[in-house]
Every structure is written in C-alpha cells, then in structure tokens.
Amino acid sequence: DVRYRRPSHHQPYLFKSCQRIVRVAVLGLWVAFSTTPSEFSRGSFTNFTQIYGASRIALAVDYVVVLIYDLVCWRSRTTSHPLTATGSSALLAPPNALVSIASLVASGLLWILSRFVRHNGITAPLLVMWIVGVAIEAAVQIANEVRRRLSPLGQSVLPERLVLFGLIILGE
C-alpha cells in the first residue's frame, strides 16, 4: 500500500496535508476492521465488505494525490530545467498510475456492491465478486512489477519503515 508514497519532509504544505488526510482515513478504516470479527461467526460479512471496499478506494485516492504531485513536479522541472526532467525514475508514470487507480476503484466497487447482493450466508455470486475484485487488483500490480514499470522499492518509504521496525524489535 505504500508503493507510491512520498516522504513528506520537504514537500509543500498542501501535499503533506492531503497525504495526512488520506492516512487518517485509512487509519480510521483499519480501526473499523476491528469491529468485523463477529461477522465471521455470523457469516454475513456486510460491514467487512464495505470497509474493505472503502480501503481500496482510499488507497486509490492516495495514489491520485501522489500522481497529481508528481505531475506538478514534472511540469515544473520541464519548464525550468528541460534537460533534468527527462530521466527521473522517482516520478510516478501516469499510465501505470491510472491503471493502478482504476484497478483499485474497480476492486473497491466490487467489494462494496457485493454487500447489496441478496444472500443467505456466503454464496457463489459473492465469492465471484470478491475473487474478481482481488484478482483485478493483484493482476495489475503483478503486471506493473513484471514490466518493471514501478520505481524500485529502494526509492520508496519502505526501507525507512523497515529500519524503524527493526529498531523497535531490537529495542524490545
């Protein structure tokens, strides 16, 4: 989920604010997930599907914020320094981002709409909607990885988070 996240240390206030709002929304959704374990015993999954679908759409919004920021950065680099803007691999490629965003929205909508399918327990139409939602999202991410269309993980915030996680583990 943090593949396209940008470190916000030296970013403009508007970008930092947008990312913080999205992070609060995602945190709220993950807290909402704590209310769903009872659904597994009842077999209804109504809240779970809505929360999971909303988390996919929140992630798509996060990708949109990063895409807009990267396009603004790219545009300012091309207007001020045309030679430096051509080979920046840290920027998010718009076609890949749009496909990723579309897959997240499609997956989220399938999960949310599955709540409105008439059912008693888990039925085949529900399973098909859930599997197709996850498959769309996974296929797009796998295709981006195979084609090497994503920036390397070393340029993301993941290494920093793993180092901090390691320090926490060692500290405990």
N, C-alpha and C positions, 0 to 999 in steps of 0.2 A: 503493500500500500504506500510505501514511501519512495517508490522508484523515481518519481518526478519531483519530489520535494526539494526545495532550495533552502540552503542555510540563510537565515534571515538577519544575520549580524549586521551587514552593511547594505541592507535593502531599503527601498523607500517605505515610508510610513504606511501608505495605502496598501502596498503588497503585504507587509507584515500584519496589518490589521485584517485583511482578507484571509490570510492563512490562519490567523488566530481564531477568527470566527468559525472557519471550517473545522479547525481542531476541536473547538468547544462543542460543535455539533456532533462530530464523530465521537468524542468522549461521552456526550450525552446518550448517543445511540448504543455505545458499548455498555454504559451503565444500565440502559433499558434492557439489554440482553440478560442481565441478572434476574429479570422478572420472568423469564421464559422457561426455566427448568420444569415447572409444574405442567407445562404444556406437553412435555414428552410423556408423562404418565397418562394424560388425558387423550393424547393422540390428535389434538386439534391443530396445533401449530399456527393459529391465526396471528397472534402477536409476533411470533418469531419470523414469519414470512414478511410481515410489514416492516419490522425493524431491519431485517437483513436487506430487503429491497431498498430501504431508505439509506442504509450504509453504503450500498453500491452507488446510489445517486449522489450522496455526499462526497464520495471519492471522485466521482466524475466532476463535481463542482471544483474540487481541489485541483484536478488536472486542468480544468478550464482556467483557473486563476493563474497557474504556472504557465500555461500556453500563452495567455494574454501578456503576462510579464515578459516572457521570452521573446515574443513578437515585438514588444515595445523596445526591449534591449537591442534586438537585432536591427530594428529600424533606426534606432539612434546611432548604432555603430556604423551602419551603411551610409548614413547621411554625414556623419562627422569624419569617419575614417573608413573609406570604402575598401581599403586593402586588408584591414584586420577582420572584417566581418565575414569573409568567405569561408574560413575553415574552422569555425568554432564548433567543437563537438559537444560543448556543455549545454548548448541550446536544444530545446525540445523540437524535433522535426514536426511541423504541423500535420502532414498526412498521417503519421503514426499516432500522434496525439488524438486526432479526430476519430480515428478508427478505435482507439482505446476508449475514448469518451463514449462513442456510440455503443460499444460493446457493454460498457458498464451501465449505461442508461437502459439498454435492451434487457440486460440481466436483471436490473432492479425492477423494471416494469413487469417482467415475467413473474418475479417473486411477489410483488405487490398484488398483481392481478390474480395470482393463484389463490389469494385469500377469498376472492369473490366467486370461486368455483364451488358449486353446490356439492357437498361431500359428507359422508359419514366415515370418519377416520381417514386414513391415507389411501387414496385411490390412484388409478393409473394416470388420469389427466393431471393430477397434482405432481406426481413423480416426473412425468414428462416435462412439465413446465419448469420444475426445479432443475432437472438434469440439463435441459436445453439452456437455461439461464447460466448455469455454471460452465457448461461446455463452450458457449459463445465467449464468455469472458476468458476462459483458460486458452482457447484456441487462438485468440487474438494476441494474448501475451506470449504464448509459445512461438507464434509466427514472428512476432517482433524480435524475440530472442534469437531465433534461428537465423533470421536475416540480418542480425547484428544492427538493428535499427535503433536500439536503445543506447543511451550513453552508458559507459562502463560503471559498475557498481562503485568503483573507487572514487568516482566523481559525485556520488550521491551522499546523503547524510548517514547512510547505513554503517560505514566503517566507524564514524564517530560514535554512533549509538552502541555498536558492539564493543568498542573500547570502554565506554562508560559502564555498560552492563558487566563487562569483565572486572572492572574496578569494584563495582558493587558486590559481585560474587566474592572476590578476593577479600574485600573488607568484612564480609560476613564471616 
